Amino acid sequence: MQVEIKNNKIRVPLKGKDEWLVLKPEEQVRQEYICRLVNNYGFDLEQMAQEIQVSNSQRGQGRAMADIVIWKNVKDKRENNSPIIVVECKAEHITVREEDYFQGYNYASWAGADFFVTTNLKETRIFKVVKGKIPKKLEEVVNIPDAKTVNDEKKINELLKQTKAFTRDEFSKLLFKCHNIIRNNDKLSPEAAFDEISKILFIKIRYERINSENQIFSKEAFKNDKASYEKYKPKDGKDFYQFLFEQTKEDFKDDDLFEQTEIIRVRENSFEAIVEELQIYNLSTTSDDVKGIAFEQFLGKTFRGELGQFFTPRTIVDFIVDVLDPQESEIICDPCCGSGGFLIKAFEYVRAKIENEIHLAKEKIKLEYYDAAYEKLSDKKKAEIDETVNDLFSKLNAELDINNPKSRIRELSYDCIFGTDANPRMSRTAKMNMIMHGDGHGGVHHNDGLLNVNGIFENRFDIILTNPPFGSRVEKSLKITEADKYTDIERIKKYRKRYGSDYDEALKQVNDNIDKPLLDLYETGSMSSLTEVLFIERCLNLLKPGGRMGIVLPEGVLNNTNLQKIREYVESRAKILLITSIPQDVFIASGATVKPSLLFFKKFTEEEAKKWKSVSAKAEKDIAKKYEPKTKPILIKLELKGKEAPSNEEKKKLRAELKQIEDTILFEIKAQIKKEFNYQIPIAEVEKAGISSTGSQIENELEPLAKEFRIYREKNKLWTTYIKEINYQIADEEIGRVRIVDGVVSEPEVFYNKSKY
């Protein structure tokens, strides 16, 4: 691609020539960013310099190179005073990650600059420079000063204070502002207004993911595209903003987000006003922890009251995820996902592990290349090593690129996170929430959590985390209907290709039970119609043998005599890992009135299931034989006919006696099973769980409990996960990923596109 040089105002002198020049990708980014600095920020070319190189004696720093340096004014530049901004540019395909810019950041710090900028044009990140030392983590800020404010110390200090936390709050405020635009202009309820915000956010995300010319879905971009659309719009064609929504529905079709007949239910001027408010953010590049936390703040305040049931308090979510300790490649599900809290936390928990491993791999590369010998090399040799290191770093970054089909983050996002919610608003919210936090939304569906859909079916999951609805019941009259059947032939083919014959088996759950009561699908359906009971069985069914589960349940499930059979059913299929009683206060802020407990189970492995069956059969046989001398005579008497038959009064007494013996037999069978299938069940009671009844933050006793449990479960080997390790081997300046699973080492695999990285 070529860069056009037009006049002195935006002209960038290259090799002393004003002509079309073919540039390397990194040169192209540098020149285009200089144009941006001139056009958008008003800087003069005389205030800037390119490719400023300085050697530094600190080992491991490399050849410090600043692509662009900007001074406050020309005088400062001439007198070699400290610049205000240092910019490091990377080719478009390289994702901006702060640990990759140690050279540029070191130079910015050494040069005494206030701002350090990293850019690949599609994404620009700005950090404030901490003077006098180099922190491990850079502090990200919102913007750099423009030419008008660059000499204003007060304005500079304001910009330096506008950190990520500031951006989160601003984004959250902006979402509320958009929400109010709809409520005021279109008179919709808070929940309905939220639905419309979601539609516009989905349009914006789609636009900014696929559009190469206008990276931001701005009001200007909308109007320009609308003008083009209007030229060719048929007489009965949709308004342009409705047309955009139709395209968005089509793109998210496999996610079951919207009904085919759904439209945007706000005026076009409301739509435009919201687009204009949101145009300062590119939702495909804005940092996930900015978008995610801001969106959660918005959700929490929007859905108070009737929808509070869909939000599990964060301290509970954190604790359950910490206890279950999900690992990379484990498949995770929440069949009652609400706003997606459990899935997001699990996604972030595993992603953090992956990111940390990539960071450590980069540190290993730095140690290998920046050794004692490096300092004695010529500048040319240092430059070659720097280029090699940066190239290896960019290849490692491919592991964190969600658009790279071979990356570890892609696998986590698309193959490991699944959820359903029966409430359409909540399933959409969960998807948007996950997109805002970095993705993983593709496995989330609007569907009854008790029924199979996509990859959510029996014996498939390593981990279940959930907070099912309490207290409601599934009516006996509720039947499975034709509407529950999956009929999209193309998607069935796609899922069949993805999941194999297991998917065909999963479809039978609905297809073979049309017009039958939903309760009949579950063994516990004959014992109780409570939703929480059915979801216990559903979760156990979804787990693989040896899979583990954390579930929020009313305390009555543990101590209500009417639910004794349910407890026995669970004990016949899973080991109880931990029971944690928590104060009711935690859920009061979300509108719940039942005292909850947190239960953790591990579904029997195949070996444990065989042992339980064997122990149960032996206990039944042994105890029945023990009481046979008492039961046999009674049964013989009850079978007598004619004159020898006992009277009705005698029969009544005999049956009562038999019932008493049978109860004793059952009790002793259970006692013998527990004796022979014995294991310890940790029980903890927490008085403070991080949230008061008013929703304010208080002491959280769950955090030390999670640490204590980790030590206990590792010592007692409560569950087994394969020892998984990923190493990176370097050969001929290429990196291969090596997987070590349970001691078996794989061949090195290429995980990046060689032509790209």
VOGU-3710 file (C-alpha; in Angstrom, 3 decimals, decimal comma):
1> mqveiknnki> 0,000/0,000/0,000  1,188/3,552/-0,743  0,906/6,736/1,277  -0,096/9,893/-0,568  1,989/13,020/0,081  -0,085/16,075/-0,650  1,255/19,281/0,885  3,395/20,725/3,655  0,603/20,458/6,182  0,468/16,658/6,128
11> rvplkgkdew> 3,550/15,921/4,026  5,989/13,477/5,558  9,438/13,771/3,948  10,760/10,318/3,091  14,324/10,027/1,827  14,041/13,607/0,596  11,495/12,745/-2,096  7,882/13,805/-2,567  6,560/10,879/-4,568  4,630/7,616/-4,243
21> lvlkpeeqvr> 6,716/5,212/-2,241  6,205/1,544/-1,443  6,466/1,178/2,348  6,989/-1,708/4,722  3,914/-2,278/6,936  5,566/-0,736/10,011  6,681/2,309/7,978  3,175/2,687/6,620  1,710/2,702/10,135  4,265/5,279/11,240
31> qeyicrlvnn> 3,557/7,665/8,366  -0,211/7,301/8,702  -0,024/7,932/12,440  2,026/11,066/11,824  -0,738/12,230/9,488  -3,212/11,533/12,280  -1,113/13,559/14,723  -1,084/16,463/12,267  -4,711/16,294/11,145  -6,470/15,240/14,356
41> ygfdleqmaq> -4,208/16,648/17,056  -2,881/19,740/15,249  0,830/19,024/15,765  3,384/20,539/13,404  5,912/18,313/11,679  8,650/20,531/13,125  7,628/19,352/16,625  8,282/15,723/15,703  11,116/13,398/14,867  11,207/9,832/13,583
51> eiqvsnsqrg> 13,343/6,804/14,404  15,216/8,328/17,322  17,699/5,712/18,506  19,547/5,642/21,807  21,728/2,874/23,276  21,198/1,942/26,885  23,572/0,000/29,110  20,845/-1,768/31,110  20,917/-5,428/30,121  17,788/-6,807/28,495
61> qgramadivi> 16,597/-3,434/27,257  17,764/-3,923/23,727  18,319/-1,123/21,269  15,811/1,486/22,482  14,039/2,832/19,404  11,349/5,506/19,277  9,371/5,487/16,055  7,910/8,955/16,656  8,817/11,575/19,259  6,730/14,726/19,860
71> wknvkdkren> 7,920/17,775/21,776  5,747/20,493/23,282  7,214/22,985/20,851  9,985/23,442/18,302  12,199/25,230/20,865  12,193/22,183/23,170  13,096/19,975/20,242  16,037/22,174/19,204  17,341/22,347/22,781  17,032/18,559/23,230
81> nspiivveck> 14,626/18,940/26,145  12,431/16,030/27,209  9,636/15,266/24,738  5,988/15,034/25,830  5,016/11,914/23,813  6,848/8,849/22,528  5,096/6,602/19,983  5,888/3,022/19,023  4,268/1,678/15,851  3,622/-1,903/14,847
91> aehitvreed> 2,288/-3,470/11,664  -1,511/-3,737/11,498  -1,664/-7,470/12,163  0,220/-7,270/15,478  -2,114/-6,961/18,454  -1,124/-4,191/20,849  0,007/-5,768/24,122  1,911/-3,744/26,661  4,554/-6,354/27,521  5,755/-6,295/23,894
101> yfqgynyasw> 6,784/-2,662/24,096  9,459/-2,762/26,753  11,967/-1,125/24,389  9,743/1,798/23,429  8,467/2,241/26,958  11,992/2,170/28,358  12,966/4,865/25,910  9,910/6,959/26,802  10,869/6,663/30,457  14,535/7,409/29,754
111> agadffvttn> 13,613/10,399/27,591  11,412/11,885/30,344  8,216/11,827/28,271  4,810/11,976/29,972  2,944/9,769/27,493  3,846/6,521/25,752  1,659/5,531/22,775  1,495/2,142/21,045  -0,450/1,856/17,798  -1,179/-0,409/14,873
121> lketrifkvv> -3,761/2,171/13,621  -6,690/-0,181/14,211  -5,912/-0,089/17,919  -4,091/2,597/19,853  -3,226/2,339/23,531  -1,891/5,222/25,595  0,030/4,923/28,871  1,307/7,443/31,328  5,013/7,156/32,029  5,973/6,653/35,661
131> kgkipkklee> 9,140/8,671/36,085  12,251/7,237/37,693  11,344/3,543/37,451  9,935/1,005/35,078  6,843/-0,716/36,530  5,851/-4,206/35,497  2,421/-2,927/34,562  1,822/0,271/32,661  -1,041/2,533/33,664  -3,321/3,092/30,717
141> vvnipdaktv> -4,936/6,500/30,134  -7,596/7,784/27,782  -5,824/10,196/25,442  -2,794/12,310/24,600  -2,945/16,121/24,560  -3,432/17,967/21,283  -1,319/20,898/20,048  -3,589/23,419/21,798  -3,247/21,848/25,251  0,254/20,387/25,055
151> ndekkinell> 1,742/23,389/26,927  -1,060/23,559/29,509  0,197/21,759/32,633  -3,271/21,642/34,194  -4,751/19,932/31,120  -1,789/17,545/30,952  -2,325/16,528/34,578  -6,035/15,991/33,929  -5,221/13,657/31,026  -2,706/11,742/33,160
161> kqtkaftrde> -5,431/11,148/35,765  -7,918/9,767/33,226  -7,024/6,119/33,760  -8,886/2,940/32,801  -11,037/3,251/35,913  -12,041/6,706/34,686  -12,849/5,254/31,248  -14,991/2,501/32,801  -17,016/5,034/34,744  -17,395/7,269/31,688
171> fskllfkchn> -18,528/4,357/29,524  -20,993/3,254/32,191  -22,390/6,812/32,439  -22,687/6,892/28,659  -24,750/3,704/28,607  -27,119/5,221/31,175  -27,332/8,365/29,062  -28,305/6,270/26,020  -30,829/4,398/28,152  -32,413/7,696/29,195
181> iirnndklsp> -32,564/8,921/25,581  -34,839/5,970/24,792  -36,907/6,304/27,942  -37,458/10,014/27,311  -37,926/9,943/23,537  -39,739/6,637/23,113  -41,411/6,219/26,533  -40,267/2,620/27,001  -39,931/0,802/30,319  -36,391/0,345/31,707
191> eaafdeiski> -36,313/-3,297/30,578  -37,667/-2,524/27,087  -35,227/0,392/26,755  -32,412/-1,989/27,641  -33,513/-4,344/24,849  -33,185/-1,512/22,327  -29,751/-0,519/23,671  -28,695/-4,152/23,197  -29,808/-4,140/19,569  -27,823/-0,982/18,851
201> lfikiryeri> -24,767/-2,374/20,644  -24,953/-5,547/18,543  -25,164/-3,429/15,374  -22,156/-1,406/16,507  -20,098/-4,478/17,394  -20,870/-6,112/14,045  -20,005/-2,949/12,123  -16,713/-2,374/13,919  -15,644/-5,996/13,565  -16,100/-6,176/9,803
211> nsenqifske> -15,602/-2,610/8,554  -12,158/-1,709/7,302  -12,731/1,913/6,268  -14,697/3,370/9,171  -13,374/1,626/12,256  -15,902/3,414/14,473  -19,650/3,195/13,977  -20,078/6,958/14,111  -23,004/9,199/13,256  -21,074/10,440/10,218
221> afkndkasye> -20,374/6,889/9,023  -24,056/6,015/9,549  -25,224/9,042/7,531  -22,774/8,370/4,689  -23,808/4,726/4,457  -27,448/5,721/4,686  -27,042/8,139/1,766  -25,601/5,330/-0,383  -28,397/2,986/0,707  -31,117/5,519/-0,092
231> kykpkdgkdf> -29,938/5,782/-3,737  -30,812/2,141/-4,401  -33,512/1,525/-1,816  -36,682/0,000/-3,316  -39,994/1,755/-2,703  -41,052/-0,716/-0,048  -37,524/-1,055/1,401  -36,815/-0,813/5,112  -35,412/2,301/6,732  -31,615/2,105/6,786
241> yqflfeqtke> -31,279/1,604/10,537  -33,799/-1,249/10,360  -31,832/-2,667/7,417  -28,666/-2,615/9,571  -30,535/-4,527/12,252  -31,666/-7,117/9,686  -28,030/-7,661/8,692  -27,049/-7,975/12,340  -29,794/-10,541/12,975  -28,517/-12,534/10,019
251> dfkdddlfeq> -24,914/-12,444/11,265  -25,966/-13,587/14,752  -28,560/-16,038/13,402  -26,897/-19,118/14,887  -26,977/-17,513/18,321  -30,801/-17,391/18,519  -30,603/-13,799/19,672  -33,691/-12,300/18,084  -36,950/-13,477/16,581  -36,972/-13,150/12,799
261> teiirvrens> -39,818/-10,622/13,050  -38,026/-8,464/15,646  -37,399/-4,806/14,711  -35,802/-1,809/16,388  -38,575/-0,185/18,393  -37,215/3,340/18,714  -37,376/6,358/16,429  -34,546/6,917/13,988  -33,562/10,161/15,732  -33,164/8,194/18,997
271> feaiveelqi> -31,032/5,654/17,133  -28,815/8,409/15,692  -28,474/10,132/19,064  -27,256/6,892/20,653  -24,843/6,176/17,796  -23,420/9,665/18,285  -23,007/9,166/22,040  -21,248/5,816/21,590  -18,997/6,873/18,714  -16,059/7,735/20,972
281> ynlsttsddv> -15,641/3,984/21,681  -14,656/1,250/19,251  -16,225/-1,812/20,856  -14,007/-4,225/18,924  -10,802/-2,697/20,347  -11,727/-1,067/23,671  -10,124/-3,006/26,511  -12,302/-5,873/27,793  -12,022/-4,876/31,436  -13,233/-1,388/30,524
291> kgiafeqflg> -16,230/-2,579/28,487  -17,065/-5,525/30,707  -17,089/-3,797/34,072  -18,905/-0,750/32,657  -21,572/-2,994/31,136  -21,990/-4,879/34,417  -22,428/-1,605/36,301  -25,101/-0,649/33,785  -26,801/-4,042/34,102  -26,821/-4,017/37,885
301> ktfrgelgqf> -28,653/-0,712/38,065  -31,006/-1,368/35,150  -32,289/-4,724/36,350  -32,979/-4,093/39,988  -36,172/-5,563/41,343  -37,979/-8,218/39,330  -34,909/-9,286/37,355  -32,550/-9,347/40,337  -32,952/-13,151/40,401  -30,823/-13,372/37,256
311> ftprtivdfi> -27,759/-11,862/38,947  -25,675/-14,009/41,255  -23,625/-11,764/43,575  -20,020/-11,416/42,377  -18,475/-12,703/45,634  -20,438/-15,966/45,267  -19,459/-16,300/41,606  -15,795/-15,728/42,426  -15,852/-18,287/45,244  -17,513/-21,042/43,207
321> vdvldpqese> -15,102/-20,549/40,293  -12,090/-20,481/42,642  -13,200/-23,714/44,331  -13,787/-25,543/41,030  -10,534/-24,156/39,550  -11,324/-24,554/35,808  -8,409/-25,486/33,569  -7,653/-24,780/29,943  -9,534/-27,103/27,522  -12,123/-28,059/30,163
331> iicdpccgsg> -15,678/-27,614/28,870  -17,859/-25,419/31,092  -21,624/-24,912/31,246  -24,291/-22,972/33,122  -27,794/-24,193/32,148  -29,422/-21,228/33,991  -26,882/-18,580/33,007  -28,919/-15,403/33,654  -26,701/-12,433/32,800  -23,698/-14,741/32,295
341> gflikafeyv> -21,805/-14,039/35,541  -20,492/-17,586/36,068  -19,487/-18,051/32,432  -17,690/-14,703/32,294  -15,747/-15,368/35,486  -14,757/-18,860/34,305  -13,725/-17,448/30,906  -11,618/-14,714/32,519  -10,138/-17,170/35,042  -8,833/-19,500/32,311
351> rakieneihl> -7,875/-16,623/29,979  -5,715/-15,100/32,748  -3,841/-18,412/33,054  -3,210/-18,489/29,294  -2,093/-14,846/29,209  0,265/-15,459/32,122  1,831/-18,440/30,338  2,375/-16,347/27,208  3,936/-13,606/29,347  6,309/-16,144/30,937
361> akekikleyy> 7,205/-17,494/27,491  8,143/-13,948/26,429  10,238/-13,454/29,554  12,068/-16,701/28,724  12,789/-15,395/25,205  14,163/-12,137/26,639  16,481/-14,048/28,975  17,666/-16,198/26,090  18,397/-13,370/23,644  19,382/-10,529/25,986
371> daayeklsdk> 22,269/-12,220/27,775  25,685/-10,873/28,775  26,983/-11,295/25,225  24,250/-9,024/23,840  25,742/-5,895/25,446  29,029/-6,390/23,592  27,423/-6,588/20,145  27,409/-3,855/17,539  24,293/-1,726/17,088  23,586/-3,560/13,850
381> kkaeidetvn> 23,691/-6,974/15,564  21,577/-5,658/18,446  19,027/-4,396/15,950  18,862/-7,836/14,316  18,270/-9,505/17,693  15,640/-6,895/18,597  13,848/-7,622/15,339  13,985/-11,380/16,034  12,595/-10,905/19,566  9,777/-8,659/18,371
391> dlfsklnael> 8,939/-11,170/15,634  8,808/-14,044/18,155  6,641/-11,920/20,453  4,179/-11,174/17,662  3,976/-14,903/16,892  3,237/-15,671/20,534  0,526/-13,014/20,415  -1,230/-15,212/17,866  -2,187/-17,436/20,834  -4,190/-14,523/22,262
401> dinnpksrir> -5,873/-13,531/18,984  -9,516/-14,603/19,041  -9,627/-14,323/15,239  -6,832/-16,883/14,865  -8,627/-20,252/14,458  -5,653/-22,098/15,991  -5,218/-19,904/19,075  -5,710/-20,983/22,671  -8,068/-18,040/23,274  -10,142/-19,044/20,251
411> elsydcifgt> -10,478/-22,592/21,602  -11,513/-21,245/25,002  -14,071/-18,868/23,470  -15,667/-21,176/20,916  -15,233/-24,695/22,255  -15,317/-24,458/26,043  -18,059/-22,027/27,191  -21,766/-22,953/27,011  -24,943/-21,709/28,634  -28,686/-21,390/28,291
421> danprmsrta> -31,393/-19,264/29,801  -35,126/-19,629/29,298  -35,622/-15,858/29,488  -34,950/-14,291/26,039  -33,879/-10,947/27,507  -31,374/-12,664/29,784  -29,885/-14,869/27,078  -29,269/-11,752/24,945  -27,844/-9,969/27,966  -25,486/-12,865/28,701
431> kmnmimhgdg> -24,242/-12,810/25,103  -23,648/-9,057/25,144  -22,023/-9,300/28,561  -19,634/-11,978/27,293  -18,780/-9,994/24,161  -17,992/-7,001/26,352  -15,695/-9,172/28,494  -13,788/-10,625/25,560  -16,135/-13,205/23,995  -17,170/-16,802/24,487
441> hggvhhndgl> -20,776/-15,876/23,644  -21,283/-18,383/20,800  -22,253/-21,252/23,110  -24,973/-19,263/24,909  -28,577/-19,883/23,796  -32,120/-18,879/24,556  -33,478/-22,284/25,521  -35,101/-24,173/28,384  -32,129/-25,252/30,493  -33,732/-28,665/31,049
451> lnvngifenr> -33,662/-29,423/27,313  -30,727/-30,109/24,998  -29,517/-27,522/22,491  -26,338/-27,082/20,394  -23,496/-28,643/22,426  -25,419/-28,706/25,697  -26,275/-32,339/26,266  -25,537/-35,279/28,527  -22,065/-36,434/29,637  -20,254/-33,560/27,931
461> fdiiltnppf> -19,016/-31,128/30,568  -16,055/-31,046/32,896  -17,552/-28,257/35,004  -21,042/-26,973/35,774  -21,529/-23,691/37,655  -25,065/-22,516/38,194  -27,657/-20,743/40,309  -30,995/-22,304/39,267  -34,343/-20,639/39,961  -35,669/-21,414/43,473
471> gsrvekslki> -39,161/-22,227/44,651  -40,959/-22,464/41,323  -42,374/-25,749/40,052  -42,654/-27,542/36,740  -46,326/-28,356/36,330  -47,291/-31,939/35,515  -49,324/-30,559/32,635  -46,235/-29,031/30,979  -45,495/-31,190/27,951  -42,756/-31,303/25,351
481> teadkytdie> -44,183/-30,022/22,067  -43,235/-29,803/18,407  -42,103/-26,220/19,106  -39,285/-27,653/21,246  -37,899/-29,644/18,308  -34,818/-28,431/16,505  -35,682/-28,184/12,788  -32,955/-26,031/11,198  -31,417/-28,596/8,825  -28,266/-26,588/8,092
491> rikkyrkryg> -27,475/-26,036/11,741  -28,219/-29,677/12,563  -25,646/-30,658/9,904  -23,145/-28,218/11,397  -23,651/-29,498/14,946  -23,550/-33,125/13,761  -20,201/-32,437/12,104  -18,950/-30,778/15,296  -20,221/-33,271/17,890  -20,627/-36,489/15,892
501> sdydealkqv> -23,149/-39,202/16,750  -23,515/-37,827/20,301  -25,504/-34,945/18,806  -28,038/-37,280/17,170  -28,459/-39,009/20,512  -28,918/-35,623/22,214  -31,756/-34,691/19,829  -33,720/-37,758/20,925  -34,311/-36,172/24,344  -36,928/-33,949/22,676
511> ndnidkplld> -37,736/-35,756/19,413  -38,665/-39,062/21,091  -40,766/-37,458/23,832  -43,215/-35,171/22,043  -46,486/-34,795/24,017  -44,925/-36,355/27,123  -44,678/-34,401/30,399  -41,329/-32,650/30,901  -41,176/-34,162/34,396  -41,025/-37,655/32,850
521> lyetgsmssl> -37,559/-36,895/31,446  -36,139/-36,897/34,959  -35,961/-39,590/37,649  -36,441/-36,920/40,302  -39,583/-35,743/38,488  -41,502/-38,483/40,319  -40,100/-37,266/43,662  -40,462/-33,497/43,302  -41,519/-30,895/40,758  -39,308/-28,143/42,250
531> tevlfiercl> -37,107/-26,541/39,596  -34,025/-26,615/41,816  -34,422/-30,379/42,259  -34,784/-31,013/38,530  -31,737/-28,860/37,833  -29,625/-30,886/40,273  -30,352/-33,968/38,171  -29,948/-32,020/34,918  -26,499/-30,816/35,976  -25,413/-34,309/36,999
541> nllkpggrmg> -26,608/-35,588/33,618  -24,643/-32,887/31,779  -21,390/-33,716/33,569  -18,888/-36,242/32,268  -17,992/-39,034/34,696  -15,648/-37,367/37,193  -16,910/-33,885/36,273  -17,457/-31,359/39,044  -20,210/-28,928/39,876  -20,870/-25,861/42,017
551> ivlpegvlnn> -24,513/-24,939/42,561  -26,444/-22,391/44,640  -29,371/-24,100/46,387  -31,898/-23,233/49,109  -30,762/-24,653/52,452  -33,994/-26,658/52,595  -32,607/-29,089/50,034  -30,158/-30,186/52,747  -32,461/-30,387/55,747  -36,083/-30,660/54,536
561> tnlqkireyv> -37,371/-34,160/55,408  -39,591/-34,122/52,302  -36,454/-34,004/50,144  -34,650/-36,960/51,769  -35,091/-39,064/48,605  -33,481/-36,297/46,554  -30,437/-36,274/48,811  -30,179/-40,045/48,517  -30,471/-39,789/44,735  -27,589/-37,293/44,613
571> esrakillit> -25,442/-39,434/46,925  -26,000/-42,388/44,562  -24,493/-40,471/41,639  -21,927/-38,045/43,033  -19,549/-37,339/45,870  -20,162/-34,195/47,916  -16,966/-32,107/47,831  -17,972/-29,181/50,036  -21,043/-27,622/51,633  -20,880/-23,931/52,451
581> sipqdvfias> -23,659/-22,180/54,336  -23,784/-18,454/53,550  -25,825/-15,626/55,097  -29,139/-14,715/53,529  -27,945/-11,083/53,388  -25,871/-11,820/50,284  -28,937/-12,440/48,128  -31,342/-9,955/49,728  -29,958/-7,153/47,543  -30,873/-9,309/44,495
591> gatvkpsllf> -34,432/-9,799/45,751  -34,108/-13,382/47,087  -35,734/-14,325/50,409  -34,500/-17,922/50,843  -31,369/-18,750/52,852  -28,923/-20,273/50,366  -26,116/-22,808/50,543  -23,320/-23,490/48,097  -22,928/-27,168/47,240  -20,071/-28,743/45,354
601> fkkfteeeak> -20,322/-32,229/43,839  -18,124/-34,518/41,798  -20,015/-36,937/39,575  -18,878/-40,506/40,077  -16,155/-41,743/37,789  -17,038/-44,994/36,012  -15,036/-46,867/38,658  -16,826/-45,076/41,515  -20,217/-45,731/39,920  -19,410/-49,471/39,708
611> kwksvsakae> -18,249/-49,479/43,322  -21,432/-47,721/44,493  -23,575/-50,203/42,556  -21,638/-53,151/43,975  -21,720/-51,817/47,542  -25,475/-51,076/47,240  -26,285/-54,526/45,855  -24,238/-56,240/48,573  -25,837/-54,147/51,327  -29,345/-54,892/50,054
621> kdiakkyepk> -28,583/-58,622/49,848  -26,863/-58,795/53,268  -29,486/-56,828/55,202  -32,410/-58,565/53,473  -30,881/-61,934/54,389  -30,345/-60,770/57,999  -34,052/-59,936/58,412  -35,419/-62,804/56,307  -36,308/-64,878/59,430  -38,600/-62,000/60,471
631> tkpiliklel> -40,045/-61,004/57,086  -40,598/-64,473/55,583  -43,173/-65,715/58,157  -45,159/-62,466/57,803  -45,178/-62,715/54,006  -46,292/-66,389/54,188  -49,184/-65,486/56,516  -50,276/-62,621/54,251  -50,363/-64,996/51,261  -52,661/-67,533/52,955
641> kgkeapsnee> -56,103/-68,000/51,352  -59,496/-69,232/52,451  -60,108/-70,296/56,033  -56,409/-70,096/56,874  -56,207/-66,469/55,786  -55,793/-63,970/58,624  -58,624/-61,603/59,423  -58,581/-58,042/58,140  -57,509/-56,831/61,569  -54,666/-59,353/61,671
651> kkklraelkq> -53,604/-58,384/58,108  -53,461/-54,776/59,165  -51,192/-55,626/62,105  -48,972/-57,878/59,958  -48,545/-55,180/57,288  -47,672/-52,585/59,941  -45,111/-54,976/61,413  -43,676/-55,670/57,933  -43,489/-51,949/57,170  -41,567/-51,358/60,403
661> iedtilfeik> -39,085/-54,097/59,523  -38,711/-52,783/55,951  -37,972/-49,287/57,284  -35,304/-50,780/59,534  -33,886/-52,696/56,548  -33,703/-49,485/54,466  -32,035/-47,626/57,310  -29,432/-50,348/57,795  -28,805/-50,626/54,030  -28,050/-46,893/53,894
671> aqikkefnyq> -25,833/-47,165/56,973  -23,872/-50,055/55,459  -23,458/-48,246/52,110  -22,169/-45,145/53,897  -19,800/-47,276/55,940  -18,354/-49,066/52,901  -18,495/-46,024/50,579  -17,129/-43,680/53,185  -15,511/-40,298/52,581  -15,176/-36,994/54,420
681> ipiaevekag> -17,549/-34,120/53,619  -16,183/-30,675/54,566  -18,859/-28,301/55,845  -18,254/-24,581/56,374  -20,453/-21,784/57,657  -19,672/-18,236/56,600  -21,109/-15,247/58,455  -19,806/-12,560/56,083  -19,680/-13,139/52,344  -18,589/-9,753/51,024
691> isstgsqien> -22,052/-8,204/50,560  -24,443/-6,792/53,157  -28,243/-6,857/52,953  -28,104/-3,362/51,397  -25,634/-4,485/48,737  -22,644/-2,662/50,219  -19,184/-4,225/50,341  -18,141/-5,881/53,631  -15,595/-8,446/54,817  -15,521/-11,582/52,676
701> eleplakefr> -14,776/-14,816/54,550  -15,198/-16,817/51,341  -11,780/-15,733/50,042  -9,686/-17,407/52,781  -12,064/-20,391/52,692  -11,343/-20,904/48,977  -7,591/-20,902/49,678  -8,036/-23,326/52,573  -10,149/-25,656/50,429  -7,556/-25,640/47,619
711> iyreknklwt> -4,923/-26,947/50,044  -7,365/-29,563/51,350  -8,486/-30,824/47,930  -4,942/-30,996/46,540  -3,788/-32,928/49,604  -6,734/-35,333/49,382  -6,776/-35,481/45,547  -10,515/-34,824/45,434  -10,479/-34,802/41,651  -8,041/-35,564/38,906
721> tyikeinyqi> -7,310/-33,360/35,949  -4,717/-34,419/33,433  -1,421/-32,673/34,003  -1,478/-30,278/31,083  1,464/-28,155/30,121  2,210/-26,103/27,038  5,759/-25,221/26,063  7,095/-23,264/23,119  10,106/-24,494/21,164  12,133/-22,083/19,043
731> adeeigrvri> 13,932/-23,342/15,947  15,151/-21,223/13,034  13,318/-18,187/14,459  9,997/-20,050/14,328  7,959/-21,135/17,375  6,219/-24,472/17,786  3,616/-25,205/20,445  4,285/-28,423/22,356  1,486/-29,920/24,453  2,314/-32,229/27,359
741> vdgvvsepev> -0,784/-34,096/28,531  -0,407/-36,636/31,312  3,280/-36,963/30,453  2,710/-37,499/26,705  4,581/-34,916/24,596  3,114/-33,848/21,257  4,970/-32,877/18,113  5,515/-29,087/17,819  2,525/-27,483/16,079  2,403/-24,164/14,260
751> fynksky> -0,341/-22,003/15,778  0,058/-18,869/13,648  -0,282/-18,013/10,012  3,287/-17,728/8,764  2,374/-15,210/6,093  0,704/-12,998/8,692  2,791/-13,145/11,852
//
